[in-house]
Amino acid sequence: MTRGSIDPARLRSLLQRLLDLYSPTGKEEKAVDYLHGRLRREGLPVIRQPVDERRANLLVLPRHVEADLVLLGHVDTVVAYDLEHYGFAEDGDRIRGLGAADMKGGLAAMVEAYSVAWHESSGRLASALAIVVGEEEYGDGAEQLTADYHFPWALIAEPTDLLPCLSNFGYIELQIAASGQRIHASLADRGSSPVEVVLSWLQGIVRHMEQAHPDMVLNIRDLLSSRAGFAVPERCEAWLDIHTPPDTSLEPLLDELDRLRPEPGEKVQNQMRFTTLMGGYALPEKGPLVDTLQRVFARQGLDWRPSAFRSHSDANLLWEAGTRPMLLGPGQLEAAHAPDESTSFEQVCTAAGLYLDLLRGMGEP
């Protein structure tokens, strides 16, 4: 059997095309159509898995066998900071563009590696390829994937700086709000302002998290009130993100946050909603995927230094569905969602080589 190899020029061309296609969550159709056509032209039996009436995941499934592993990447990005300048740019080894790190660099590496492995095995892979939508906002692509298919193991190309992540932080999305009556600004008092209630509430949450949970990451994402003019606004709300270490039990933390809720006043009522709850997880350092990756790292001369992925991802959804997910991809989390997002092309090529070696090695004794 003739072994193929990663083609850096072909990989760079694929990454450039992906970065030039604007694909924020909910508007992934052009990028999905392009990848569908490319995979078909390369002779892979790609199928569309509908997610809603407009959007779809792409899947390449093994022939005649159950897949023991799925390589998974998401094609969506956050919304562009500048719609005039979001696409591909190159500066030496750095590839810039919206999604370069999160995660079109990793996705391109997976597509290249899977295509090479498919052809050199004449389609006799025992692994699948999944390209999903919706990761940055809803997770609906991964939810649909797990509703229709089950894979024992998954490797997800999130930006881990090529460190293998056997664990993933959990995630809580929280909304707090206060509401009252709009009154003239000159009649304001300390008990009538929803803004003051929310600000005081936020301060209490921040103090509690700093003192009781310094290992957690709290982000105040949004703080807004109704536009009242020269008046006390009738509503104020804030949205918070909390990332929890992999071994955190969420229920006690939810109870703590509930106890921080202020007592309702005569003039102002309050509300708290947990809009997203995802538990973290930690895999043991053993099993077919882990063992094979360790051998791959040794063959490639790379240090095996397992880490934890600090952000929530599709891995949390796959874990809840019974799949054991690992994360490994080019790029750094610090670059994700940044206005000048970039990744190292050398890392993208290295990632493609790792994925190809992994696909070849799954099933080895």
N, C-alpha and C positions, 0 to 999 in steps of 0.2 A: 504493500500500500504506500503510495507516494504521499509524503507529509507536506502540507502546505505551510505557509508562513504569513505572519502579519505584514501587510504592505503599508508602510508609513504614509506614502503619497495618497493611496486610496483612503486611508483612515483620516488624513487631514482634509481631504475633499469632502468626505462625509460629514465631519465635524463642522466645516465651514458652511455647508448647506443647511445643517440643522440650526446653526446660530443665526443664519440669515432668515429663517422662517420664524415669524413671531408666533409663539404658542403659549400664551398665559392660560391658566386654568379656565376651562370653559370654552376656549377658542383654539383647541389643539388640532382641528380638522386638517389644515394644510400640511402640518408636519406629519400627521398620521398617514395622510394620503401619499406623501412623498416616500415614507418608509415602506408602506405597503407596496408601492410600485417598485421600489429598489429591491426589496426582498424577492418579489415575484420575478424580476428580471434576472436575479441571481439563481433562480431555480428552486427557491425554498418554498415549501407548502404553507405559506402564511395565510391565516384566516383572521377575519374581523370578529370580535366579540362585542356586540352592542352594549353600551353603558347607558345611553339614553337615546332619544330620537335622532340626535345629530352626531353623537360622539361614540367612539369605539376604542377598545384595546386591540392590540395586534398580538397574535400568538403563533408560534411555530412549535408543533408538538411532535414527539418521536413517532415513528411508524411502528405499529404492531406491538409496542411495549409501553408500560406505564413509565412516566418520567420520574426519576428519583431526585432530580434537581431542576429548579427553574432559575435561569438568569433573568433578573428583573430590573428594569429601568423605567423611570417615568419621563415622559416627553414634555410635560408642562413646566412652566416657569412662573415666577411672580410677575406682576405687571411691570412694564418698562418704566424706568425713571424718565427716559427721554425717547420718545417714539422716533426721533430723527437719527438717533445714534445708539441702537441696541444690538446691532449685528456684529459679524465677524471682524476682528482686527488682530493684527499680529505684530509683536514686538520681540524679536529674537525667539526665545523658547516660549514666551508667554502668548497664549491665545486668549483674547478678550472678547467679551460679548455676553449678553443676557443668557444665563444658564450654562456658561462655560464650566463652572464648578458644580452647579446643582441643577441638573446633572447630565447635561448633554455631552460632556467629555466622557463620563463613564458609560453613558448609553451608546455613544459611537464605538467605544472600545468593545462593548459587549456584542454589538451587531457585527463588527468586523471579526471578532474571535469566533462567534457562533457560525458565521458563514463559512469561514475557513474549515472549522471542525466538521461541519455538515458535509462539505464536499469531499474532504479527505476520508471520511468514513462512509461515503456513498449513502448518506442519510440514515446510518445505523447508530445514531446517538441515543443515549438513554436520558437525555436532558432536554429541557424545553427552554424557549425564549419567550419572555412576556414583556411587551412595551405597553405601559398603562398610562391613563390620563388621570387628572384630578388630584394628584398627590398634594399639591401645595395648598389646596383649600378644603376639599371635601373628602378625599380618600375614596371616592366612589368607584374609581377604576379598580383599585385593589379589592374593594368589597365585592364587585361583580366577579372578579377573577376567582376569589375564594368561594363565592357562591356556586360557581359552575365546575371548579376544578380543585383537586387537592394534590399538593406536592409535599413529600416528606421534608425536603430541604430547599432553601432558597438562598441565593446570593444576590445582594442588592447593591447597586453601584453608587451609593451615596458618597459624598466627598469625605473620605476618612484619611486623606494624605497617605494612602496605601497601607494603613495600619488595619489589620483584621479586627473587626469589632464583633465580639461574641455576645455583647449585651447592649441594651438600648434603654435610654432614660424613658420614664413615663411622662405623661403630659396632662395638665388640667387647663382648660380654657374657662374663664370665669367672668361673668358680667355682674357688676353691682350698679344699682340705680336708686335714685331718690326722686320723688315727685311731690308737688304741692300745688299752690295756686299762684298765677302771675299777679303780682301787685306792683304798684308804683315804687320806684327805687327809693324814694324818700321815706317810705313806710317800712323799709326792711328792718327786721330784728333778728336776733341770733337763732330764733327757732323757726324762721320762715324760709330759709334758703336751702334748696336742694344741693346747691354747689358746696356750701359749707359742710353739709352732712356727708357728701361723698368724699370731700377732701379729708375730713377727720377720720372717716372710715378707712380710707387708703393709708393714712399715716399709721393707723393701728395695725393694719395687715402687714405693712412694711416692717414695723418694729417687731412684730411677732415672728415673722419669717427670719429676720436677721438674728434674733435671739434663740429661737427654738429650732430652726432648720437652716443653718448656714451652708449646708451642703446642697441645698436646692437653689434653683435659679428663678428669680421672680422678675418679670418684665411688665411694666405698666404700658400697655400697647396703645391705648386710646383713652382720652379724657375729653368729654364734650358736653355742652349744655344746649338747650334750645335757645335760639337767637331771640332775646327778649327786648332789645333796645334799652331804653332808660327804665328798666324794670327788673324785678327779681325773676329770674327764669323759673318756669314751672317744672323743669326736669333737668337732671344731670345724670350722666352715666359714665362708667369706666370699664374697660376691658383689660383683663390681666392674663398673662401666660405664666404657668408654673411648670418647670421641668424638674422631675423628681428622679433621684438615683434609681438604678434598676431594681433594687430589692425593697423599694418603698411600698408599704401597704397604703392604698389611697383612702380607705374608709376613715381611719383615725384622723387623717389630715382634713378631710371634708368636714368632720365633726368640729375640729378646731376652728376652721374658717367660719362655720356656722355660728359658733359661740362669739365670734368677733362682730357679728352683725349688730348694729345699734338698735336700741328699743325704738319702736315707732313713736313719733311725737304727735301732738295735736294737729299741727299744720303740715307736717311732712311725713310721708310714708316711704318705706324702702323695700327693695327687692334684690334678691341674689339668685343667680342662675348658673349652674354648671353646664355649659353648652357642649363641652368635649371632655371625656374622661378616657385616658388610655394608660393602662398599667405598663410598667417596664418589665424587663425580663433579663435573665442571664443564663446563657447556655453553658453546660459543662464543656471542658476542653477535651472532648472526645466525640467520636461518631464519624461516619463516612466522609462528610464534607470537611470537618475539622481535620481529620487525619490526612486526607488528600491534600488540603491546602498547606498543611505543615510540610509535606513532602515537596510540594511545588515551591514554597518559599526556600527550602533548602537547596533545591536544584537551581533556583535563580540567584542564589547567594544573598538572599534577603533575611534580615533578622526577624524572628517570629516574636512580636511584641503585642499580644492581644490588648485591646482597649475597649472603652465603652463609648458608644455614639451618644452625644449629649443632647441631641434634638429628637423629637418624635418623628416618625417616618412611616412608610407603608409596612415596615418590619413589625410595628406594634399590631397592625391589623392582621398580618399573616400569623403572628404568634397566637393571637386570640382564636384564629381559625384552625390551629393545630399544626401549622408548619413551623419548622425550626429555621429561623432566618439569621444569616450573618450579613454584615455590611463590609464592603471593601471597594473602594473606588479612588480615582485620581481627584486631586483638588483638595482644598482646605475649607472646612466649615466657616472659617472666618471670612472667606471671600464670597460665600453664598449670600445672595440678596443684596449685595453691595452695588453701588452705582458703577464701580469700575471692576466688576466681577471678571476673574481670569483664572486660568489654570496652566500648568506646565504641560506642553505637548509631549515632552519626554515622559512625564508621568502617565499621560494617556496611552502612549505606546507601551510602556511597561505594564500598565493595567491590562491592555489587550493581550499581551504575552502571558500574563498570569491566568486570565480567563481561558485562553486556549489550552494551556498546560493543564488547568483544572478539568476542562471538558475531556481531554484525553485520559486523565488519570482516574476519573470516577469509575469505580468498578475494579480498579487494581487491587490485588491482595495486599 
